[in-house]
Amino acid sequence: MVRPYTITRGRTPGQHKHRLDTATQVVTVEPRPETPRLELTPEHRAILEACHRPVSLAELAVALGQPMGVVRVLCGDLLDHGAVFVRTPRTEVSREILEQVYRGLCKL
């Protein structure tokens, strides 16, 4: 077993400029020639293999058997180097949608 501290080289999720939460979808992209090369660890390669289709960070953490913080750091590395694309869920819910849900619940 490799310790999470070793896998991330002591880095924490907050050290990346990207906001990656549990519902963030990650998908592998084709490498571009101008993209700087990233020294891939076995964990980085496992993420790239698992993300040929969009996968949430939570699913990825379970599939890899790693803590969420480790997966955030590693996905941040891959994102910084253009190896993955992420889509964060929309956090705002419009008032109109909330009112429609409320009216629907009241009808029950």
Biopython code that builds the backbone (N, CA, C, O; Angstrom):
import numpy as np
from Bio.PDB.StructureBuilder import StructureBuilder

atoms = [
    (1, "MET", "N", (0.836, -1.181, 0.000)),
    (1, "MET", "CA", (0.000, 0.000, 0.000)),
    (1, "MET", "C", (0.880, 1.243, 0.000)),
    (1, "MET", "O", (1.805, 1.361, 0.803)),
    (2, "VAL", "N", (0.587, 2.157, -0.898)),
    (2, "VAL", "CA", (1.323, 3.413, -0.975)),
    (2, "VAL", "C", (0.509, 4.479, -0.251)),
    (2, "VAL", "O", (-0.690, 4.620, -0.492)),
    (3, "ARG", "N", (1.149, 5.218, 0.624)),
    (3, "ARG", "CA", (0.473, 6.244, 1.407)),
    (3, "ARG", "C", (0.031, 7.405, 0.517)),
    (3, "ARG", "O", (0.744, 7.776, -0.415)),
    (4, "PRO", "N", (-1.143, 7.982, 0.798)),
    (4, "PRO", "CA", (-1.632, 9.118, 0.003)),
    (4, "PRO", "C", (-0.627, 10.267, -0.079)),
    (4, "PRO", "O", (-0.499, 10.902, -1.126)),
    (5, "TYR", "N", (0.082, 10.538, 1.013)),
    (5, "TYR", "CA", (1.073, 11.612, 1.029)),
    (5, "TYR", "C", (2.150, 11.365, -0.024)),
    (5, "TYR", "O", (2.623, 12.301, -0.669)),
    (6, "THR", "N", (2.530, 10.116, -0.193)),
    (6, "THR", "CA", (3.552, 9.753, -1.176)),
    (6, "THR", "C", (3.022, 9.916, -2.596)),
    (6, "THR", "O", (3.726, 10.415, -3.474)),
    (7, "ILE", "N", (1.791, 9.497, -2.818)),
    (7, "ILE", "CA", (1.196, 9.580, -4.156)),
    (7, "ILE", "C", (1.099, 11.027, -4.630)),
    (7, "ILE", "O", (1.359, 11.320, -5.797)),
    (8, "THR", "N", (0.724, 11.931, -3.723)),
    (8, "THR", "CA", (0.545, 13.343, -4.103)),
    (8, "THR", "C", (1.811, 14.167, -3.903)),
    (8, "THR", "O", (1.830, 15.365, -4.185)),
    (9, "ARG", "N", (2.864, 13.526, -3.418)),
    (9, "ARG", "CA", (4.128, 14.214, -3.109)),
    (9, "ARG", "C", (3.902, 15.355, -2.116)),
    (9, "ARG", "O", (4.525, 16.413, -2.207)),
    (10, "GLY", "N", (3.000, 15.112, -1.171)),
    (10, "GLY", "CA", (2.743, 16.089, -0.121)),
    (10, "GLY", "C", (1.818, 17.227, -0.499)),
    (10, "GLY", "O", (1.557, 18.115, 0.314)),
    (11, "ARG", "N", (1.323, 17.209, -1.714)),
    (11, "ARG", "CA", (0.442, 18.298, -2.154)),
    (11, "ARG", "C", (-0.986, 18.044, -1.701)),
    (11, "ARG", "O", (-1.391, 16.900, -1.493)),
    (12, "THR", "N", (-1.741, 19.119, -1.552)),
    (12, "THR", "CA", (-3.139, 19.010, -1.135)),
    (12, "THR", "C", (-4.041, 19.537, -2.241)),
    (12, "THR", "O", (-3.576, 20.269, -3.114)),
    (13, "PRO", "N", (-5.336, 19.176, -2.223)),
    (13, "PRO", "CA", (-6.247, 19.597, -3.294)),
    (13, "PRO", "C", (-6.335, 21.105, -3.491)),
    (13, "PRO", "O", (-6.560, 21.558, -4.614)),
    (14, "GLY", "N", (-6.168, 21.881, -2.450)),
    (14, "GLY", "CA", (-6.301, 23.331, -2.559)),
    (14, "GLY", "C", (-5.182, 24.013, -3.314)),
    (14, "GLY", "O", (-5.252, 25.219, -3.548)),
    (15, "GLN", "N", (-4.154, 23.284, -3.700)),
    (15, "GLN", "CA", (-3.006, 23.898, -4.358)),
    (15, "GLN", "C", (-3.170, 24.022, -5.870)),
    (15, "GLN", "O", (-2.276, 24.530, -6.547)),
    (16, "HIS", "N", (-4.285, 23.570, -6.399)),
    (16, "HIS", "CA", (-4.552, 23.706, -7.832)),
    (16, "HIS", "C", (-5.523, 24.855, -8.050)),
    (16, "HIS", "O", (-6.305, 25.193, -7.162)),
    (17, "LYS", "N", (-5.470, 25.446, -9.222)),
    (17, "LYS", "CA", (-6.353, 26.574, -9.528)),
    (17, "LYS", "C", (-7.761, 26.131, -9.898)),
    (17, "LYS", "O", (-8.652, 26.971, -10.024)),
    (18, "HIS", "N", (-7.979, 24.846, -10.074)),
    (18, "HIS", "CA", (-9.274, 24.335, -10.503)),
    (18, "HIS", "C", (-10.103, 23.888, -9.308)),
    (18, "HIS", "O", (-9.580, 23.310, -8.355)),
    (19, "ARG", "N", (-11.394, 24.161, -9.369)),
    (19, "ARG", "CA", (-12.311, 23.710, -8.319)),
    (19, "ARG", "C", (-12.861, 22.353, -8.747)),
    (19, "ARG", "O", (-13.643, 22.268, -9.694)),
    (20, "LEU", "N", (-12.463, 21.322, -8.067)),
    (20, "LEU", "CA", (-12.891, 19.972, -8.408)),
    (20, "LEU", "C", (-13.680, 19.408, -7.233)),
    (20, "LEU", "O", (-13.116, 19.128, -6.175)),
    (21, "ASP", "N", (-14.991, 19.242, -7.423)),
    (21, "ASP", "CA", (-15.782, 18.643, -6.351)),
    (21, "ASP", "C", (-16.166, 17.219, -6.730)),
    (21, "ASP", "O", (-15.800, 16.741, -7.804)),
    (22, "THR", "N", (-16.891, 16.549, -5.865)),
    (22, "THR", "CA", (-17.181, 15.130, -6.073)),
    (22, "THR", "C", (-17.975, 14.847, -7.338)),
    (22, "THR", "O", (-17.846, 13.770, -7.921)),
    (23, "ALA", "N", (-18.795, 15.798, -7.771)),
    (23, "ALA", "CA", (-19.634, 15.581, -8.956)),
    (23, "ALA", "C", (-18.969, 16.033, -10.250)),
    (23, "ALA", "O", (-19.541, 15.856, -11.325)),
    (24, "THR", "N", (-17.773, 16.613, -10.171)),
    (24, "THR", "CA", (-17.058, 17.045, -11.367)),
    (24, "THR", "C", (-16.819, 15.852, -12.282)),
    (24, "THR", "O", (-16.350, 14.805, -11.837)),
    (25, "GLN", "N", (-17.141, 16.012, -13.562)),
    (25, "GLN", "CA", (-16.943, 14.957, -14.560)),
    (25, "GLN", "C", (-15.563, 15.129, -15.203)),
    (25, "GLN", "O", (-15.180, 16.235, -15.584)),
    (26, "VAL", "N", (-14.832, 14.034, -15.318)),
    (26, "VAL", "CA", (-13.485, 14.044, -15.899)),
    (26, "VAL", "C", (-13.482, 13.118, -17.108)),
    (26, "VAL", "O", (-14.034, 12.019, -17.053)),
    (27, "VAL", "N", (-12.858, 13.565, -18.207)),
    (27, "VAL", "CA", (-12.737, 12.714, -19.386)),
    (27, "VAL", "C", (-11.364, 12.952, -20.018)),
    (27, "VAL", "O", (-10.879, 14.083, -20.073)),
    (28, "THR", "N", (-10.750, 11.873, -20.491)),
    (28, "THR", "CA", (-9.441, 11.938, -21.139)),
    (28, "THR", "C", (-9.564, 12.624, -22.492)),
    (28, "THR", "O", (-10.537, 12.413, -23.216)),
    (29, "VAL", "N", (-8.575, 13.449, -22.831)),
    (29, "VAL", "CA", (-8.538, 14.082, -24.152)),
    (29, "VAL", "C", (-7.294, 13.595, -24.882)),
    (29, "VAL", "O", (-6.330, 13.140, -24.265)),
    (30, "GLU", "N", (-7.333, 13.699, -26.194)),
    (30, "GLU", "CA", (-6.172, 13.314, -26.995)),
    (30, "GLU", "C", (-5.037, 14.298, -26.721)),
    (30, "GLU", "O", (-5.263, 15.508, -26.714)),
    (31, "PRO", "N", (-3.823, 13.801, -26.497)),
    (31, "PRO", "CA", (-2.705, 14.711, -26.222)),
    (31, "PRO", "C", (-2.378, 15.585, -27.430)),
    (31, "PRO", "O", (-2.431, 15.143, -28.578)),
    (32, "ARG", "N", (-2.043, 16.827, -27.136)),
    (32, "ARG", "CA", (-1.628, 17.761, -28.187)),
    (32, "ARG", "C", (-0.104, 17.839, -28.190)),
    (32, "ARG", "O", (0.519, 17.767, -27.130)),
    (33, "PRO", "N", (0.504, 17.984, -29.365)),
    (33, "PRO", "CA", (1.973, 18.014, -29.435)),
    (33, "PRO", "C", (2.591, 19.134, -28.601)),
    (33, "PRO", "O", (3.685, 18.972, -28.060)),
    (34, "GLU", "N", (1.893, 20.276, -28.494)),
    (34, "GLU", "CA", (2.462, 21.414, -27.769)),
    (34, "GLU", "C", (2.273, 21.313, -26.253)),
    (34, "GLU", "O", (2.763, 22.164, -25.511)),
    (35, "THR", "N", (1.571, 20.285, -25.795)),
    (35, "THR", "CA", (1.323, 20.124, -24.368)),
    (35, "THR", "C", (2.595, 19.678, -23.662)),
    (35, "THR", "O", (3.241, 18.723, -24.093)),
    (36, "PRO", "N", (2.966, 20.372, -22.565)),
    (36, "PRO", "CA", (4.149, 19.931, -21.822)),
    (36, "PRO", "C", (3.957, 18.504, -21.310)),
    (36, "PRO", "O", (2.853, 18.109, -20.935)),
    (37, "ARG", "N", (5.025, 17.756, -21.302)),
    (37, "ARG", "CA", (4.949, 16.358, -20.868)),
    (37, "ARG", "C", (4.860, 16.298, -19.344)),
    (37, "ARG", "O", (5.566, 17.014, -18.634)),
    (38, "LEU", "N", (3.997, 15.447, -18.874)),
    (38, "LEU", "CA", (3.830, 15.206, -17.448)),
    (38, "LEU", "C", (4.435, 13.850, -17.134)),
    (38, "LEU", "O", (4.178, 12.871, -17.835)),
    (39, "GLU", "N", (5.233, 13.792, -16.085)),
    (39, "GLU", "CA", (5.770, 12.502, -15.657)),
    (39, "GLU", "C", (4.621, 11.726, -15.026)),
    (39, "GLU", "O", (4.188, 12.029, -13.914)),
    (40, "LEU", "N", (4.134, 10.726, -15.745)),
    (40, "LEU", "CA", (2.960, 9.987, -15.294)),
    (40, "LEU", "C", (3.321, 8.919, -14.268)),
    (40, "LEU", "O", (4.209, 8.092, -14.481)),
    (41, "THR", "N", (2.614, 8.964, -13.165)),
    (41, "THR", "CA", (2.738, 7.917, -12.151)),
    (41, "THR", "C", (1.746, 6.815, -12.514)),
    (41, "THR", "O", (0.889, 7.028, -13.372)),
    (42, "PRO", "N", (1.838, 5.661, -11.892)),
    (42, "PRO", "CA", (0.836, 4.622, -12.153)),
    (42, "PRO", "C", (-0.588, 5.111, -11.861)),
    (42, "PRO", "O", (-1.535, 4.712, -12.540)),
    (43, "GLU", "N", (-0.735, 5.967, -10.859)),
    (43, "GLU", "CA", (-2.058, 6.500, -10.518)),
    (43, "GLU", "C", (-2.581, 7.436, -11.605)),
    (43, "GLU", "O", (-3.768, 7.409, -11.929)),
    (44, "HIS", "N", (-1.695, 8.270, -12.174)),
    (44, "HIS", "CA", (-2.100, 9.134, -13.290)),
    (44, "HIS", "C", (-2.575, 8.281, -14.467)),
    (44, "HIS", "O", (-3.606, 8.561, -15.078)),
    (45, "ARG", "N", (-1.804, 7.237, -14.773)),
    (45, "ARG", "CA", (-2.180, 6.362, -15.890)),
    (45, "ARG", "C", (-3.514, 5.667, -15.630)),
    (45, "ARG", "O", (-4.313, 5.497, -16.552)),
    (46, "ALA", "N", (-3.758, 5.269, -14.396)),
    (46, "ALA", "CA", (-5.030, 4.623, -14.048)),
    (46, "ALA", "C", (-6.199, 5.582, -14.256)),
    (46, "ALA", "O", (-7.268, 5.173, -14.710)),
    (47, "ILE", "N", (-5.998, 6.850, -13.924)),
    (47, "ILE", "CA", (-7.054, 7.849, -14.136)),
    (47, "ILE", "C", (-7.320, 8.008, -15.629)),
    (47, "ILE", "O", (-8.475, 8.019, -16.055)),
    (48, "LEU", "N", (-6.270, 8.129, -16.417)),
    (48, "LEU", "CA", (-6.448, 8.289, -17.865)),
    (48, "LEU", "C", (-7.167, 7.087, -18.469)),
    (48, "LEU", "O", (-8.006, 7.248, -19.355)),
    (49, "GLU", "N", (-6.847, 5.898, -18.001)),
    (49, "GLU", "CA", (-7.521, 4.687, -18.494)),
    (49, "GLU", "C", (-8.996, 4.673, -18.114)),
    (49, "GLU", "O", (-9.846, 4.265, -18.906)),
    (50, "ALA", "N", (-9.293, 5.119, -16.905)),
    (50, "ALA", "CA", (-10.676, 5.071, -16.408)),
    (50, "ALA", "C", (-11.568, 6.152, -17.006)),
    (50, "ALA", "O", (-12.793, 6.062, -16.929)),
    (51, "CYS", "N", (-10.963, 7.165, -17.596)),
    (51, "CYS", "CA", (-11.741, 8.333, -18.037)),
    (51, "CYS", "C", (-11.935, 8.425, -19.544)),
    (51, "CYS", "O", (-12.006, 9.529, -20.084)),
    (52, "HIS", "N", (-12.023, 7.305, -20.228)),
    (52, "HIS", "CA", (-12.313, 7.356, -21.664)),
    (52, "HIS", "C", (-13.745, 7.804, -21.910)),
    (52, "HIS", "O", (-14.080, 8.261, -23.003)),
    (53, "ARG", "N", (-14.576, 7.676, -20.909)),
    (53, "ARG", "CA", (-15.924, 8.237, -20.925)),
    (53, "ARG", "C", (-15.999, 9.136, -19.692)),
    (53, "ARG", "O", (-15.236, 8.925, -18.749)),
    (54, "PRO", "N", (-16.885, 10.126, -19.664)),
    (54, "PRO", "CA", (-16.962, 11.006, -18.488)),
    (54, "PRO", "C", (-17.245, 10.222, -17.203)),
    (54, "PRO", "O", (-18.160, 9.401, -17.144)),
    (55, "VAL", "N", (-16.448, 10.494, -16.193)),
    (55, "VAL", "CA", (-16.569, 9.835, -14.894)),
    (55, "VAL", "C", (-16.479, 10.909, -13.813)),
    (55, "VAL", "O", (-15.649, 11.814, -13.904)),
    (56, "SER", "N", (-17.325, 10.813, -12.797)),
    (56, "SER", "CA", (-17.253, 11.791, -11.705)),
    (56, "SER", "C", (-16.036, 11.489, -10.834)),
    (56, "SER", "O", (-15.542, 10.362, -10.798)),
    (57, "LEU", "N", (-15.568, 12.516, -10.137)),
    (57, "LEU", "CA", (-14.435, 12.311, -9.245)),
    (57, "LEU", "C", (-14.761, 11.287, -8.166)),
    (57, "LEU", "O", (-13.897, 10.507, -7.768)),
    (58, "ALA", "N", (-16.000, 11.287, -7.694)),
    (58, "ALA", "CA", (-16.403, 10.322, -6.668)),
    (58, "ALA", "C", (-16.292, 8.895, -7.202)),
    (58, "ALA", "O", (-15.772, 8.014, -6.517)),
    (59, "GLU", "N", (-16.781, 8.664, -8.428)),
    (59, "GLU", "CA", (-16.679, 7.332, -9.039)),
    (59, "GLU", "C", (-15.216, 6.937, -9.233)),
    (59, "GLU", "O", (-14.831, 5.787, -9.020)),
    (60, "LEU", "N", (-14.425, 7.903, -9.637)),
    (60, "LEU", "CA", (-13.010, 7.663, -9.877)),
    (60, "LEU", "C", (-12.292, 7.268, -8.587)),
    (60, "LEU", "O", (-11.477, 6.345, -8.582)),
    (61, "ALA", "N", (-12.596, 7.966, -7.501)),
    (61, "ALA", "CA", (-11.979, 7.654, -6.209)),
    (61, "ALA", "C", (-12.309, 6.224, -5.787)),
    (61, "ALA", "O", (-11.443, 5.496, -5.301)),
    (62, "VAL", "N", (-13.567, 5.829, -5.977)),
    (62, "VAL", "CA", (-13.971, 4.462, -5.621)),
    (62, "VAL", "C", (-13.265, 3.451, -6.520)),
    (62, "VAL", "O", (-12.742, 2.446, -6.037)),
    (63, "ALA", "N", (-13.249, 3.714, -7.821)),
    (63, "ALA", "CA", (-12.635, 2.778, -8.771)),
    (63, "ALA", "C", (-11.140, 2.591, -8.501)),
    (63, "ALA", "O", (-10.608, 1.491, -8.650)),
    (64, "LEU", "N", (-10.473, 3.668, -8.106)),
    (64, "LEU", "CA", (-9.031, 3.596, -7.863)),
    (64, "LEU", "C", (-8.694, 3.180, -6.437)),
    (64, "LEU", "O", (-7.549, 2.841, -6.137)),
    (65, "GLY", "N", (-9.691, 3.207, -5.561)),
    (65, "GLY", "CA", (-9.434, 2.879, -4.160)),
    (65, "GLY", "C", (-8.569, 3.913, -3.468)),
    (65, "GLY", "O", (-7.788, 3.590, -2.573)),
    (66, "GLN", "N", (-8.716, 5.168, -3.892)),
    (66, "GLN", "CA", (-7.924, 6.260, -3.328)),
    (66, "GLN", "C", (-8.840, 7.275, -2.658)),
    (66, "GLN", "O", (-10.003, 7.407, -3.041)),
    (67, "PRO", "N", (-8.326, 7.996, -1.656)),
    (67, "PRO", "CA", (-9.122, 9.055, -1.041)),
    (67, "PRO", "C", (-9.434, 10.166, -2.048)),
    (67, "PRO", "O", (-8.693, 10.381, -3.007)),
    (68, "MET", "N", (-10.526, 10.850, -1.811)),
    (68, "MET", "CA", (-10.967, 11.917, -2.707)),
    (68, "MET", "C", (-9.888, 12.991, -2.886)),
    (68, "MET", "O", (-9.688, 13.486, -3.995)),
    (69, "GLY", "N", (-9.201, 13.347, -1.817)),
    (69, "GLY", "CA", (-8.159, 14.371, -1.904)),
    (69, "GLY", "C", (-7.039, 13.980, -2.851)),
    (69, "GLY", "O", (-6.522, 14.824, -3.583)),
    (70, "VAL", "N", (-6.663, 12.723, -2.844)),
    (70, "VAL", "CA", (-5.613, 12.229, -3.742)),
    (70, "VAL", "C", (-6.082, 12.332, -5.188)),
    (70, "VAL", "O", (-5.335, 12.784, -6.055)),
    (71, "VAL", "N", (-7.309, 11.915, -5.446)),
    (71, "VAL", "CA", (-7.856, 11.962, -6.807)),
    (71, "VAL", "C", (-7.950, 13.410, -7.290)),
    (71, "VAL", "O", (-7.683, 13.688, -8.459)),
    (72, "ARG", "N", (-8.324, 14.326, -6.409)),
    (72, "ARG", "CA", (-8.379, 15.748, -6.795)),
    (72, "ARG", "C", (-7.000, 16.261, -7.213)),
    (72, "ARG", "O", (-6.870, 16.941, -8.230)),
    (73, "VAL", "N", (-5.985, 15.938, -6.439)),
    (73, "VAL", "CA", (-4.628, 16.395, -6.759)),
    (73, "VAL", "C", (-4.172, 15.818, -8.094)),
    (73, "VAL", "O", (-3.652, 16.545, -8.941)),
    (74, "LEU", "N", (-4.364, 14.514, -8.285)),
    (74, "LEU", "CA", (-3.909, 13.866, -9.519)),
    (74, "LEU", "C", (-4.678, 14.368, -10.740)),
    (74, "LEU", "O", (-4.085, 14.580, -11.798)),
    (75, "CYS", "N", (-5.986, 14.560, -10.605)),
    (75, "CYS", "CA", (-6.776, 15.104, -11.720)),
    (75, "CYS", "C", (-6.371, 16.541, -12.008)),
    (75, "CYS", "O", (-6.368, 16.968, -13.162)),
    (76, "GLY", "N", (-6.031, 17.289, -10.966)),
    (76, "GLY", "CA", (-5.532, 18.649, -11.165)),
    (76, "GLY", "C", (-4.248, 18.658, -11.972)),
    (76, "GLY", "O", (-4.064, 19.510, -12.842)),
    (77, "ASP", "N", (-3.349, 17.707, -11.687)),
    (77, "ASP", "CA", (-2.109, 17.577, -12.473)),
    (77, "ASP", "C", (-2.438, 17.348, -13.943)),
    (77, "ASP", "O", (-1.909, 18.022, -14.827)),
    (78, "LEU", "N", (-3.325, 16.381, -14.187)),
    (78, "LEU", "CA", (-3.686, 16.028, -15.566)),
    (78, "LEU", "C", (-4.386, 17.180, -16.268)),
    (78, "LEU", "O", (-4.182, 17.401, -17.462)),
    (79, "LEU", "N", (-5.204, 17.908, -15.537)),
    (79, "LEU", "CA", (-5.900, 19.062, -16.107)),
    (79, "LEU", "C", (-4.915, 20.173, -16.452)),
    (79, "LEU", "O", (-5.011, 20.782, -17.517)),
    (80, "ASP", "N", (-3.973, 20.436, -15.558)),
    (80, "ASP", "CA", (-2.954, 21.463, -15.809)),
    (80, "ASP", "C", (-2.134, 21.157, -17.061)),
    (80, "ASP", "O", (-1.656, 22.074, -17.729)),
    (81, "HIS", "N", (-1.971, 19.881, -17.377)),
    (81, "HIS", "CA", (-1.173, 19.474, -18.537)),
    (81, "HIS", "C", (-2.018, 19.157, -19.768)),
    (81, "HIS", "O", (-1.499, 18.663, -20.768)),
    (82, "GLY", "N", (-3.316, 19.439, -19.697)),
    (82, "GLY", "CA", (-4.178, 19.250, -20.860)),
    (82, "GLY", "C", (-4.492, 17.804, -21.192)),
    (82, "GLY", "O", (-4.917, 17.511, -22.309)),
    (83, "ALA", "N", (-4.293, 16.895, -20.251)),
    (83, "ALA", "CA", (-4.541, 15.476, -20.516)),
    (83, "ALA", "C", (-5.994, 15.081, -20.279)),
    (83, "ALA", "O", (-6.454, 14.058, -20.788)),
    (84, "VAL", "N", (-6.718, 15.891, -19.504)),
    (84, "VAL", "CA", (-8.135, 15.621, -19.248)),
    (84, "VAL", "C", (-8.930, 16.910, -19.393)),
    (84, "VAL", "O", (-8.386, 18.012, -19.318)),
    (85, "PHE", "N", (-10.210, 16.746, -19.600)),
    (85, "PHE", "CA", (-11.161, 17.853, -19.647)),
    (85, "PHE", "C", (-12.118, 17.631, -18.488)),
    (85, "PHE", "O", (-12.531, 16.499, -18.235)),
    (86, "VAL", "N", (-12.472, 18.695, -17.785)),
    (86, "VAL", "CA", (-13.432, 18.550, -16.688)),
    (86, "VAL", "C", (-14.644, 19.434, -16.931)),
    (86, "VAL", "O", (-14.569, 20.498, -17.547)),
    (87, "ARG", "N", (-15.750, 18.948, -16.425)),
    (87, "ARG", "CA", (-16.988, 19.729, -16.482)),
    (87, "ARG", "C", (-17.567, 19.713, -15.072)),
    (87, "ARG", "O", (-17.931, 18.662, -14.544)),
    (88, "THR", "N", (-17.645, 20.892, -14.478)),
    (88, "THR", "CA", (-18.207, 20.975, -13.135)),
    (88, "THR", "C", (-19.710, 21.168, -13.230)),
    (88, "THR", "O", (-20.201, 21.843, -14.135)),
    (89, "PRO", "N", (-20.434, 20.577, -12.298)),
    (89, "PRO", "CA", (-21.891, 20.719, -12.341)),
    (89, "PRO", "C", (-22.308, 22.152, -12.066)),
    (89, "PRO", "O", (-21.623, 22.898, -11.366)),
    (90, "ARG", "N", (-23.410, 22.505, -12.615)),
    (90, "ARG", "CA", (-23.955, 23.841, -12.399)),
    (90, "ARG", "C", (-24.409, 23.933, -10.949)),
    (90, "ARG", "O", (-25.197, 23.109, -10.483)),
    (91, "THR", "N", (-23.915, 24.931, -10.244)),
    (91, "THR", "CA", (-24.248, 25.044, -8.829)),
    (91, "THR", "C", (-25.455, 25.936, -8.588)),
    (91, "THR", "O", (-26.096, 25.848, -7.541)),
    (92, "GLU", "N", (-25.763, 26.783, -9.538)),
    (92, "GLU", "CA", (-26.908, 27.675, -9.376)),
    (92, "GLU", "C", (-28.177, 26.980, -9.853)),
    (92, "GLU", "O", (-28.189, 26.326, -10.895)),
    (93, "VAL", "N", (-29.224, 27.131, -9.087)),
    (93, "VAL", "CA", (-30.522, 26.628, -9.497)),
    (93, "VAL", "C", (-31.412, 27.848, -9.667)),
    (93, "VAL", "O", (-31.515, 28.686, -8.770)),
    (94, "SER", "N", (-32.051, 27.939, -10.819)),
    (94, "SER", "CA", (-32.871, 29.121, -11.065)),
    (94, "SER", "C", (-34.102, 29.117, -10.168)),
    (94, "SER", "O", (-34.625, 28.066, -9.798)),
    (95, "ARG", "N", (-34.536, 30.294, -9.839)),
    (95, "ARG", "CA", (-35.731, 30.454, -9.002)),
    (95, "ARG", "C", (-36.938, 29.808, -9.683)),
    (95, "ARG", "O", (-37.784, 29.212, -9.017)),
    (96, "GLU", "N", (-37.013, 29.925, -10.994)),
    (96, "GLU", "CA", (-38.134, 29.350, -11.741)),
    (96, "GLU", "C", (-38.208, 27.827, -11.547)),
    (96, "GLU", "O", (-39.290, 27.277, -11.340)),
    (97, "ILE", "N", (-37.081, 27.171, -11.612)),
    (97, "ILE", "CA", (-37.065, 25.717, -11.419)),
    (97, "ILE", "C", (-37.489, 25.359, -10.001)),
    (97, "ILE", "O", (-38.268, 24.428, -9.795)),
    (98, "LEU", "N", (-36.976, 26.099, -9.030)),
    (98, "LEU", "CA", (-37.356, 25.833, -7.646)),
    (98, "LEU", "C", (-38.857, 26.019, -7.433)),
    (98, "LEU", "O", (-39.491, 25.243, -6.718)),
    (99, "GLU", "N", (-39.416, 27.050, -8.057)),
    (99, "GLU", "CA", (-40.859, 27.285, -7.924)),
    (99, "GLU", "C", (-41.659, 26.162, -8.583)),
    (99, "GLU", "O", (-42.687, 25.746, -8.050)),
    (100, "GLN", "N", (-41.205, 25.672, -9.723)),
    (100, "GLN", "CA", (-41.890, 24.559, -10.387)),
    (100, "GLN", "C", (-41.845, 23.296, -9.529)),
    (100, "GLN", "O", (-42.838, 22.576, -9.425)),
    (101, "VAL", "N", (-40.714, 23.036, -8.926)),
    (101, "VAL", "CA", (-40.590, 21.877, -8.041)),
    (101, "VAL", "C", (-41.514, 22.038, -6.842)),
    (101, "VAL", "O", (-42.199, 21.094, -6.446)),
    (102, "TYR", "N", (-41.530, 23.225, -6.273)),
    (102, "TYR", "CA", (-42.395, 23.496, -5.117)),
    (102, "TYR", "C", (-43.867, 23.282, -5.475)),
    (102, "TYR", "O", (-44.605, 22.634, -4.734)),
    (103, "ARG", "N", (-44.284, 23.832, -6.616)),
    (103, "ARG", "CA", (-45.684, 23.664, -7.041)),
    (103, "ARG", "C", (-46.005, 22.189, -7.278)),
    (103, "ARG", "O", (-47.088, 21.721, -6.927)),
    (104, "GLY", "N", (-45.074, 21.471, -7.866)),
    (104, "GLY", "CA", (-45.279, 20.044, -8.099)),
    (104, "GLY", "C", (-45.409, 19.269, -6.796)),
    (104, "GLY", "O", (-46.240, 18.367, -6.685)),
    (105, "LEU", "N", (-44.595, 19.617, -5.821)),
    (105, "LEU", "CA", (-44.681, 18.950, -4.524)),
    (105, "LEU", "C", (-45.983, 19.281, -3.803)),
    (105, "LEU", "O", (-46.563, 18.431, -3.129)),
    (106, "CYS", "N", (-46.429, 20.510, -3.950)),
    (106, "CYS", "CA", (-47.687, 20.914, -3.304)),
    (106, "CYS", "C", (-48.874, 20.153, -3.887)),
    (106, "CYS", "O", (-49.858, 19.916, -3.187)),
    (107, "LYS", "N", (-48.794, 19.771, -5.150)),
    (107, "LYS", "CA", (-49.892, 19.041, -5.797)),
    (107, "LYS", "C", (-49.980, 17.592, -5.318)),
    (107, "LYS", "O", (-51.010, 16.944, -5.503)),
    (108, "LEU", "N", (-48.935, 17.089, -4.719)),
    (108, "LEU", "CA", (-48.934, 15.686, -4.270)),
    (108, "LEU", "C", (-49.882, 15.448, -3.138)),
    (108, "LEU", "O", (-49.995, 14.323, -2.653)),
]
sb = StructureBuilder()
sb.init_structure("model")
sb.init_model(0)
sb.init_chain("A")
sb.init_seg("    ")
for serial, (resi, resn, name, xyz) in enumerate(atoms, 1):
    if name == "N":
        sb.init_residue(resn, " ", resi, " ")
    sb.init_atom(name, np.array(xyz, "f"), 0.0, 1.0, " ", f" {name:<3s}", serial, name[0])
structure = sb.get_structure()
